[in-house]
Amino acid sequence: MFQQAGRPVGAACAVYGIKMNKKLDLFLTFLKIGAFTFGGGYAMVPLIKHEAADKKGWISENDMLDIVAIAESTPGPIAVNSATFVGHRVAGVTGSALATLGVVLPSFVVIALLGYALDRVSAYKAVRYAFFGVRAGVLALIAKALVSMYKKCPKTGLKRVFARKNEKAAGERENAFFGENAESAGAGRAETANSDAADKTSGTGTGRGALWYVLGCLPYLLMLFSFLMMVLGAVSSPLTLLACAIVGILSQCLACKGAVRGQKRGAR
Amino acid sequence: MKIYLELFLMFFKIGLFTFGGGYAMLPLIEEEVTARGFMSLEELVSFIAVSESTPGPFAVNIATYVGSHVSGLAGAACATLGVVLPSFIVILIVARAYERFRRSRLVEGALSGLRPGVVGLLAAAALSIAKNVFFPNGFVFSAKTAAALAIFALILYLALKKTHPIKLICLSAALGLIFMYALEALGCTA
């Protein structure tokens, strides 16, 4: 009787204890990740994978890929995004709060301390001279980041857009372009039906020629648009980004419609 | 009290509109922080170097720095909370239905527009930083401009060969010292 009464309590205590440890563990792990990644961003991804996936087994390797994909497509720094995500997986909202606090705390403390020192030290001539070189170096790092962001940006390639001399080849390329969009939208179609449709439409004329040109050039147009908006200071950058997002959604709808229409035409 | 709210809201906006992390937030920070006079462009670029060589994400570092610069530790806490909160909330929402989020056509379309947009914004920010680094006092080609160009070219070459950023920053600091003392000895400093 006594034992029976004691058992559930003991079990509950054990469960509670494990949970508390898990939350503390979560906090400490992300504290470590926050303290040992310099430069932030993608530098953190391998460390998070090592700690959260390989060592603790909180998430699988596939989860890690998903986290990177999600972090790229949601606002905010990747470190905070992945800490929140892993924390949520392990111990709900409390867990995500603890993991985020852990990842933020080291840089907060370091910068808060360093901030005062920086203000004092910048009065020295040698420091100013060193920072003259550092600014040129940082510009180079930004240029490098710009190059890699440009490369990662999904583009169709202007050559592919304008090379339409060879009708058949162009049809195949067109098919590839719309096919990609339609497939990624979850409208999976059979490969053979797909190529038939494209052959017929490219043979019958230039029904979606204008749409093709516009959609193909769209990434470049958007780059130019946001560049000009920022240089001219006409519109603030959040508004520019909102406009870009809306144009992106519209283009996606148009591309899907074009693909569906092409499919119908091919079926006829 | 008002300054804390301003800091919080400013960094909340920056956190909400940064897609891609890292330098993607530079245009927004440049716009907000330098326009309000919290920091000069020169200080901002110098701070990027500090942020690269200290732990943690750039977003959190810069929020903490600007916050403490403007109104001490409480300001730093407000700014950091502001920059972290948007991604925290968004991820909490997404984590519940992330399969659906990943396959969403709406999200995909928005991102296909956002990615090029961010590249354009960053290019514009890089241009204004380049103007500040190479021609700080109007478009006069001085010995300093030549030195900055030389450092920039060397570091860019090494960066594209995937040298670690911290090494690059140390190297550029050393080069800055050498060039500037050499210029001073030659008597060409403006």
Chai-1 contact restraints between the chains, C-beta under 6 A:
chainA,res_idxA,chainB,res_idxB,connection_type,confidence,min_distance_angstrom,max_distance_angstrom,comment,restraint_id
A,G34,B,G56,contact,1.0,0.0,6.0,A-B,restraint_1
A,A35,B,P55,contact,1.0,0.0,6.0,A-B,restraint_2
A,F38,B,P55,contact,1.0,0.0,6.0,A-B,restraint_3
A,F38,B,I166,contact,1.0,0.0,6.0,A-B,restraint_4
A,G39,B,E52,contact,1.0,0.0,6.0,A-B,restraint_5
A,G39,B,P165,contact,1.0,0.0,6.0,A-B,restraint_6
A,G40,B,G56,contact,1.0,0.0,6.0,A-B,restraint_7
A,G40,B,P57,contact,1.0,0.0,6.0,A-B,restraint_8
A,G40,B,F58,contact,1.0,0.0,6.0,A-B,restraint_9
A,G41,B,G21,contact,1.0,0.0,6.0,A-B,restraint_10
A,G41,B,G22,contact,1.0,0.0,6.0,A-B,restraint_11
A,I70,B,V94,contact,1.0,0.0,6.0,A-B,restraint_12
A,S73,B,L111,contact,1.0,0.0,6.0,A-B,restraint_13
A,T74,B,V90,contact,1.0,0.0,6.0,A-B,restraint_14
A,P75,B,L16,contact,1.0,0.0,6.0,A-B,restraint_15
A,P75,B,T18,contact,1.0,0.0,6.0,A-B,restraint_16
A,P75,B,F19,contact,1.0,0.0,6.0,A-B,restraint_17
A,P75,B,P86,contact,1.0,0.0,6.0,A-B,restraint_18
A,P75,B,S87,contact,1.0,0.0,6.0,A-B,restraint_19
A,G76,B,G15,contact,1.0,0.0,6.0,A-B,restraint_20
A,G76,B,P86,contact,1.0,0.0,6.0,A-B,restraint_21
A,G76,B,S87,contact,1.0,0.0,6.0,A-B,restraint_22
A,P77,B,G21,contact,1.0,0.0,6.0,A-B,restraint_23
A,P77,B,P57,contact,1.0,0.0,6.0,A-B,restraint_24
A,P77,B,A59,contact,1.0,0.0,6.0,A-B,restraint_25
A,I78,B,G21,contact,1.0,0.0,6.0,A-B,restraint_26
A,A79,B,P57,contact,1.0,0.0,6.0,A-B,restraint_27
A,V80,B,V84,contact,1.0,0.0,6.0,A-B,restraint_28
A,V80,B,S87,contact,1.0,0.0,6.0,A-B,restraint_29
A,N81,B,S87,contact,1.0,0.0,6.0,A-B,restraint_30
A,N81,B,I91,contact,1.0,0.0,6.0,A-B,restraint_31
A,T84,B,F88,contact,1.0,0.0,6.0,A-B,restraint_32
A,T84,B,I91,contact,1.0,0.0,6.0,A-B,restraint_33
A,F85,B,I91,contact,1.0,0.0,6.0,A-B,restraint_34
A,F85,B,A95,contact,1.0,0.0,6.0,A-B,restraint_35
A,H88,B,A95,contact,1.0,0.0,6.0,A-B,restraint_36
A,T100,B,F88,contact,1.0,0.0,6.0,A-B,restraint_37
A,V104,B,V60,contact,1.0,0.0,6.0,A-B,restraint_38
A,V104,B,V84,contact,1.0,0.0,6.0,A-B,restraint_39
A,P106,B,P55,contact,1.0,0.0,6.0,A-B,restraint_40
A,P106,B,G56,contact,1.0,0.0,6.0,A-B,restraint_41
A,S107,B,P55,contact,1.0,0.0,6.0,A-B,restraint_42
A,S107,B,G56,contact,1.0,0.0,6.0,A-B,restraint_43
A,S107,B,V60,contact,1.0,0.0,6.0,A-B,restraint_44
A,S107,B,N61,contact,1.0,0.0,6.0,A-B,restraint_45
A,F108,B,T64,contact,1.0,0.0,6.0,A-B,restraint_46
A,F108,B,T80,contact,1.0,0.0,6.0,A-B,restraint_47
A,V110,B,T54,contact,1.0,0.0,6.0,A-B,restraint_48
A,I111,B,N61,contact,1.0,0.0,6.0,A-B,restraint_49
A,I111,B,T64,contact,1.0,0.0,6.0,A-B,restraint_50
A,I111,B,Y65,contact,1.0,0.0,6.0,A-B,restraint_51
A,A112,B,T64,contact,1.0,0.0,6.0,A-B,restraint_52
A,A112,B,S68,contact,1.0,0.0,6.0,A-B,restraint_53
A,A112,B,A76,contact,1.0,0.0,6.0,A-B,restraint_54
A,G115,B,Y65,contact,1.0,0.0,6.0,A-B,restraint_55
A,G115,B,S68,contact,1.0,0.0,6.0,A-B,restraint_56
A,Y129,B,G176,contact,1.0,0.0,6.0,A-B,restraint_57
A,Y129,B,L177,contact,1.0,0.0,6.0,A-B,restraint_58
A,Y129,B,M180,contact,1.0,0.0,6.0,A-B,restraint_59
A,A130,B,A173,contact,1.0,0.0,6.0,A-B,restraint_60
A,A130,B,G176,contact,1.0,0.0,6.0,A-B,restraint_61
A,A130,B,L177,contact,1.0,0.0,6.0,A-B,restraint_62
A,F131,B,S46,contact,1.0,0.0,6.0,A-B,restraint_63
A,F132,B,G176,contact,1.0,0.0,6.0,A-B,restraint_64
A,F132,B,M180,contact,1.0,0.0,6.0,A-B,restraint_65
A,G133,B,I151,contact,1.0,0.0,6.0,A-B,restraint_66
A,G133,B,S172,contact,1.0,0.0,6.0,A-B,restraint_67
A,G133,B,A173,contact,1.0,0.0,6.0,A-B,restraint_68
A,G133,B,L175,contact,1.0,0.0,6.0,A-B,restraint_69
A,G133,B,G176,contact,1.0,0.0,6.0,A-B,restraint_70
A,V134,B,A49,contact,1.0,0.0,6.0,A-B,restraint_71
A,V134,B,I169,contact,1.0,0.0,6.0,A-B,restraint_72
A,V134,B,S172,contact,1.0,0.0,6.0,A-B,restraint_73
A,V134,B,A173,contact,1.0,0.0,6.0,A-B,restraint_74
A,R135,B,V45,contact,1.0,0.0,6.0,A-B,restraint_75
A,R135,B,V133,contact,1.0,0.0,6.0,A-B,restraint_76
A,A136,B,V133,contact,1.0,0.0,6.0,A-B,restraint_77
A,A136,B,A148,contact,1.0,0.0,6.0,A-B,restraint_78
A,A136,B,I151,contact,1.0,0.0,6.0,A-B,restraint_79
A,A136,B,F152,contact,1.0,0.0,6.0,A-B,restraint_80
A,G137,B,I155,contact,1.0,0.0,6.0,A-B,restraint_81
A,G137,B,L168,contact,1.0,0.0,6.0,A-B,restraint_82
A,G137,B,I169,contact,1.0,0.0,6.0,A-B,restraint_83
A,G137,B,S172,contact,1.0,0.0,6.0,A-B,restraint_84
A,V138,B,V45,contact,1.0,0.0,6.0,A-B,restraint_85
A,V138,B,I48,contact,1.0,0.0,6.0,A-B,restraint_86
A,V138,B,A49,contact,1.0,0.0,6.0,A-B,restraint_87
A,L139,B,I129,contact,1.0,0.0,6.0,A-B,restraint_88
A,L139,B,A130,contact,1.0,0.0,6.0,A-B,restraint_89
A,L139,B,V133,contact,1.0,0.0,6.0,A-B,restraint_90
A,L139,B,F152,contact,1.0,0.0,6.0,A-B,restraint_91
A,A140,B,F152,contact,1.0,0.0,6.0,A-B,restraint_92
A,A140,B,I155,contact,1.0,0.0,6.0,A-B,restraint_93
A,A140,B,L156,contact,1.0,0.0,6.0,A-B,restraint_94
A,A140,B,A159,contact,1.0,0.0,6.0,A-B,restraint_95
A,L141,B,A159,contact,1.0,0.0,6.0,A-B,restraint_96
A,L141,B,P165,contact,1.0,0.0,6.0,A-B,restraint_97
A,I142,B,Y23,contact,1.0,0.0,6.0,A-B,restraint_98
A,I142,B,A126,contact,1.0,0.0,6.0,A-B,restraint_99
A,A143,B,L156,contact,1.0,0.0,6.0,A-B,restraint_100
A,K144,B,A159,contact,1.0,0.0,6.0,A-B,restraint_101
A,K144,B,L160,contact,1.0,0.0,6.0,A-B,restraint_102
A,A145,B,Y23,contact,1.0,0.0,6.0,A-B,restraint_103
A,L146,B,L122,contact,1.0,0.0,6.0,A-B,restraint_104
A,L146,B,A126,contact,1.0,0.0,6.0,A-B,restraint_105
A,M149,B,V119,contact,1.0,0.0,6.0,A-B,restraint_106
A,Y150,B,V119,contact,1.0,0.0,6.0,A-B,restraint_107
A,C153,B,R115,contact,1.0,0.0,6.0,A-B,restraint_108
A,C153,B,P116,contact,1.0,0.0,6.0,A-B,restraint_109
A,C153,B,V119,contact,1.0,0.0,6.0,A-B,restraint_110
A,A185,B,R105,contact,1.0,0.0,6.0,A-B,restraint_111
A,G186,B,R103,contact,1.0,0.0,6.0,A-B,restraint_112
A,P219,B,P116,contact,1.0,0.0,6.0,A-B,restraint_113
A,L222,B,G113,contact,1.0,0.0,6.0,A-B,restraint_114
A,L222,B,P116,contact,1.0,0.0,6.0,A-B,restraint_115
A,L222,B,G117,contact,1.0,0.0,6.0,A-B,restraint_116
A,M223,B,P116,contact,1.0,0.0,6.0,A-B,restraint_117
A,M223,B,V119,contact,1.0,0.0,6.0,A-B,restraint_118
A,M223,B,G120,contact,1.0,0.0,6.0,A-B,restraint_119
A,S226,B,G117,contact,1.0,0.0,6.0,A-B,restraint_120
A,S226,B,G120,contact,1.0,0.0,6.0,A-B,restraint_121
A,S226,B,L121,contact,1.0,0.0,6.0,A-B,restraint_122
A,F227,B,G120,contact,1.0,0.0,6.0,A-B,restraint_123
A,F227,B,A123,contact,1.0,0.0,6.0,A-B,restraint_124
A,F227,B,A124,contact,1.0,0.0,6.0,A-B,restraint_125
A,M230,B,P27,contact,1.0,0.0,6.0,A-B,restraint_126
A,M230,B,L121,contact,1.0,0.0,6.0,A-B,restraint_127
A,M230,B,A124,contact,1.0,0.0,6.0,A-B,restraint_128
A,V231,B,A124,contact,1.0,0.0,6.0,A-B,restraint_129
A,S237,B,P27,contact,1.0,0.0,6.0,A-B,restraint_130
A,S237,B,L28,contact,1.0,0.0,6.0,A-B,restraint_131
A,S237,B,E31,contact,1.0,0.0,6.0,A-B,restraint_132
A,S237,B,L121,contact,1.0,0.0,6.0,A-B,restraint_133
A,P238,B,F17,contact,1.0,0.0,6.0,A-B,restraint_134
A,L241,B,F17,contact,1.0,0.0,6.0,A-B,restraint_135
A,L241,B,G117,contact,1.0,0.0,6.0,A-B,restraint_136
A,C244,B,G113,contact,1.0,0.0,6.0,A-B,restraint_137
A,C244,B,L114,contact,1.0,0.0,6.0,A-B,restraint_138
A,C244,B,G117,contact,1.0,0.0,6.0,A-B,restraint_139
A,A245,B,A110,contact,1.0,0.0,6.0,A-B,restraint_140
A,A245,B,G113,contact,1.0,0.0,6.0,A-B,restraint_141
A,A245,B,L114,contact,1.0,0.0,6.0,A-B,restraint_142
A,V247,B,G113,contact,1.0,0.0,6.0,A-B,restraint_143
A,G248,B,G109,contact,1.0,0.0,6.0,A-B,restraint_144
A,G248,B,A110,contact,1.0,0.0,6.0,A-B,restraint_145
A,G248,B,S112,contact,1.0,0.0,6.0,A-B,restraint_146
A,G248,B,G113,contact,1.0,0.0,6.0,A-B,restraint_147
A,I249,B,G109,contact,1.0,0.0,6.0,A-B,restraint_148
A,I249,B,A110,contact,1.0,0.0,6.0,A-B,restraint_149
A,Q252,B,R105,contact,1.0,0.0,6.0,A-B,restraint_150
A,Q252,B,G109,contact,1.0,0.0,6.0,A-B,restraint_151
